[in-house]
Amino acid sequence: MIVEAAEPITLIGGADIDKFLLKRARALGPRVVAADGGADAALALGVVPEAVIGDFDSLSAAGRAQFPPEALHPIADQDSTDFDKCLGNIAAPLVVGIGFSGARLDHQLAAYNTLVRHPHRRCILLGSEELVFLAPPELAIDLPEGCEVSLFPLGAVEGLSEGLLFSIAGLNFAPDGRVGTSNHATGPVQLSLTAPKMLVILPEAMLEVAASALLKARAVWPEG
């Protein structure tokens, strides 16, 4: 591992971020790591990441010059994204990623693919409107009544639920079949899934609630 931590980590990508999102992420994960050009975004907001990981095709020369050599971790592999490189090389109880949504749809979809490819890592991708994470095998999350909950499968998966307006019991989810968008919580929600394929999408205001639930979840998916 390039970065090992006993506490959550904030990971910054190259899409637009603002001070408010960064502040919320760092309240959960004070230590900061950047994915390639995300280092420029961090520096622009006055934050110096402890490590920069990526293929370095987007980090500016001026930004690179602000880091000591030991903080730079180039990985030349062109078959993986910078987010993939980071998530595969950070060992922490939770990664809060910002700057991975909103700029380009293809990059955003690739980031969701990475969540599924690293099911043993717990990571929340925080955007300006929503947050996304891969559901662990068992999840108990204290959502308020009426909170919108979308479940989107990136592979075949089934499950059980409590606390959702529309139960998922008995349904076969698949990206080219049934999906679970625009459900709502009737109160605290419990999910049980059969495979590490289900993305949970919540309003960004639920960041702290989602982080608490993931940190408390005991069951983990095996390494993909």
Summary of the structure (lengths in Angstrom):
residues: 224
radius of gyration: 17.2
end to end distance: 16.1
largest distance: 55.4
contacts: 774
relative contact order: 0.16
helix: 25%
strand: 32%
